[in-house]
């Protein structure tokens, strides 16, 4: 990888994971008054009155999945350019 190295790709995947989680009807859903964030795995839950849960494994799984999607797309575009 020339300009885009693995650390930069992981950073982009983390940013995309957080941004996608806050898109209505895609990244979060409601169950009563509770809100759950994260796609495909839930990594943040908000229960009201300042109570929330953070699930590190869900966040890492989402970053891992988005990283490999970006990695695959980058390889595909590099192959198309050559």
Beta strands, then each sheet from edge to edge (+ up, - down):
strand 1: 28-31
strand 2: 34-37
strand 3: 44-48
strand 4: 51-54
sheet 1: 1+ 2- 3+ 4-
end
